[in-house]
Amino acid sequence: MAKPQRYFGSAVSSLDAKNRINVPAKFRSRFPVSQDNKVFVYVMPGPDFRHLEVFDSEQGERRVDELTGGHGLPDAQQRSRQSLLGLVEQVELDGQGRILLPKHLVDYARLKGEVIVSGAGDHLQICDPDEARTQSVPVHPDQLDPTQIAEIYNGAMPKQA
């Protein structure tokens, strides 16, 4: 099995009047291309703060599988996941490198005009710059706290014996 793509870095893009954004080339170039030369991504509401999560076709299928969950009669948690699946959209990257964001997702994330597109490991996040500042999502290197970076790095590194 091929190693999944990883997305990192950030860029500024803008939402046009038709709710399309141009996916920055550094991210777009990592999207898997289908046999008929099409690129599809999954767009869904993001957790923890108002933003959108964009998964390439492979990671999107994995996320949908996770949300689909077990079989049998659904419990309350399963019904919640099913409700969330009703908000997930699969969209195609057009010839100009844009994706059309569904209106209900644009409204959820409160996107307008300029947006921040950032890598989040196995997916991208799209958020409004004001939301990014409110949620401590770094939008500029001057906003980084070296102590927090050290804590993140140390938490991600395996402990030495």
matplotlib code that plots the C-alpha trace (Angstrom):
import matplotlib.pyplot as plt

x = [0.0, 1.3, 2.1, -0.6, 0.1, 1.0, 0.0, 1.9, 2.5, -0.1, -1.2, -3.7, -6.4, -9.7, -13.3, -15.0, -18.6, -19.4, -17.9, -14.8, -11.3, -8.1, -6.2, -2.6, -0.3, 1.8, -1.2, -2.9, 0.2, -0.1, -3.7, -4.1, -5.3, -7.9, -7.4, -9.5, -7.3, -9.8, -9.1, -11.8, -11.6, -13.9, -15.0, -16.5, -17.1, -14.1, -14.2, -13.1, -13.6, -15.4, -13.4, -13.6, -11.5, -10.5, -9.3, -7.9, -9.8, -7.9, -7.9, -11.5, -12.6, -10.8, -12.6, -16.0, -15.3, -14.4, -17.6, -19.7, -18.8, -20.2, -23.2, -26.6, -29.0, -27.5, -27.0, -27.0, -23.3, -23.8, -26.8, -24.6, -22.0, -24.7, -25.9, -22.4, -22.0, -25.0, -22.9, -19.8, -19.5, -17.2, -16.1, -14.0, -10.9, -11.6, -9.1, -8.0, -7.2, -10.3, -12.9, -16.5, -17.3, -21.0, -22.9, -23.9, -20.2, -19.1, -21.8, -20.7, -17.1, -18.1, -15.9, -15.8, -13.1, -9.7, -9.2, -6.3, -5.5, -3.2, -1.9, -3.0, -1.1, -3.5, -5.8, -6.1, -8.0, -9.7, -10.7, -11.4, -8.3, -10.2, -11.2, -7.6, -6.4, -9.2, -8.3, -4.5, -4.0, -0.7, -1.2, 2.2, 5.6, 5.4, 2.5, 4.4, 5.4, 8.7, 7.8, 4.6, 6.5, 8.9, 6.0, 4.5, 7.7, 8.5, 5.0, 5.4, 8.8, 9.2, 10.6, 14.2, 14.9]
y = [0.0, 3.4, 5.9, 8.5, 12.1, 14.6, 18.2, 20.9, 24.6, 27.3, 29.8, 32.5, 32.1, 33.8, 32.7, 34.0, 35.0, 31.4, 29.9, 28.6, 28.7, 28.2, 25.4, 26.5, 24.6, 23.2, 21.3, 20.6, 18.8, 16.2, 15.2, 11.8, 11.8, 9.2, 7.0, 9.5, 12.4, 13.8, 15.0, 14.7, 15.8, 15.5, 18.6, 18.4, 20.6, 20.7, 20.0, 22.2, 25.6, 26.8, 25.6, 23.1, 20.0, 18.9, 15.3, 13.9, 11.0, 8.3, 10.0, 11.1, 7.5, 6.5, 9.3, 8.3, 4.7, 5.8, 7.9, 5.0, 3.0, -0.4, -2.3, -3.1, -0.8, 2.7, 4.1, 7.9, 8.2, 6.4, 8.6, 11.7, 10.3, 9.6, 13.2, 14.4, 12.3, 14.1, 17.3, 15.7, 16.6, 15.2, 17.9, 17.9, 20.1, 22.1, 22.9, 26.1, 24.3, 25.5, 23.6, 24.7, 24.8, 24.0, 26.9, 25.2, 24.5, 28.0, 29.3, 26.9, 28.0, 31.7, 32.0, 35.2, 36.8, 35.9, 32.4, 30.6, 27.1, 25.1, 21.6, 19.5, 16.2, 14.0, 16.8, 20.5, 23.1, 26.1, 28.9, 32.6, 34.6, 36.1, 32.5, 31.4, 34.2, 33.5, 29.8, 30.4, 28.9, 30.6, 32.7, 34.4, 33.4, 36.4, 34.7, 31.6, 30.9, 29.0, 27.4, 26.0, 24.7, 22.9, 21.3, 20.1, 18.7, 17.0, 15.5, 14.1, 12.6, 9.1, 8.9, 7.9, 4.9]
z = [0.0, -0.9, 1.9, 2.2, 1.1, 3.8, 3.6, 5.4, 5.1, 4.5, 1.9, 1.3, -1.3, -1.9, -2.3, -5.4, -5.9, -6.9, -3.8, -5.6, -4.2, -6.0, -4.3, -3.9, -6.3, -3.5, -2.2, -5.6, -6.9, -4.1, -5.0, -6.5, -10.1, -11.3, -14.3, -16.3, -15.2, -12.8, -9.2, -6.6, -3.0, 0.0, 1.8, 5.3, 8.3, 10.6, 14.4, 17.3, 15.4, 12.3, 9.3, 6.5, 6.1, 2.6, 2.1, -1.1, -2.6, -0.8, 2.7, 2.1, 1.5, 4.7, 6.7, 5.3, 6.3, 9.8, 10.0, 8.6, 11.6, 12.6, 11.4, 13.0, 14.6, 15.0, 18.5, 19.2, 18.3, 15.0, 14.2, 14.8, 12.5, 9.9, 10.2, 9.7, 6.6, 5.1, 5.1, 3.4, -0.3, -3.0, -5.4, -8.5, -9.1, -12.2, -15.0, -13.3, -10.0, -8.2, -6.1, -5.7, -2.0, -1.3, 0.2, 3.4, 4.1, 3.3, 5.6, 8.4, 8.2, 7.7, 4.7, 2.7, 0.6, 1.8, 3.3, 4.8, 3.4, 5.6, 5.7, 8.6, 8.0, 6.1, 4.9, 4.4, 6.5, 5.1, 7.4, 7.6, 8.8, 11.7, 12.8, 12.5, 14.7, 17.3, 17.4, 17.6, 14.1, 13.1, 10.0, 10.2, 11.7, 14.1, 15.9, 16.8, 20.4, 20.5, 23.8, 22.3, 19.3, 21.7, 23.5, 20.3, 19.0, 22.3, 22.4, 18.9, 19.4, 20.8, 24.3, 24.4, 26.7]

ax = plt.figure().add_subplot(projection="3d")
ax.plot(x, y, z, "-o")
ax.set_aspect("equal")
plt.show()
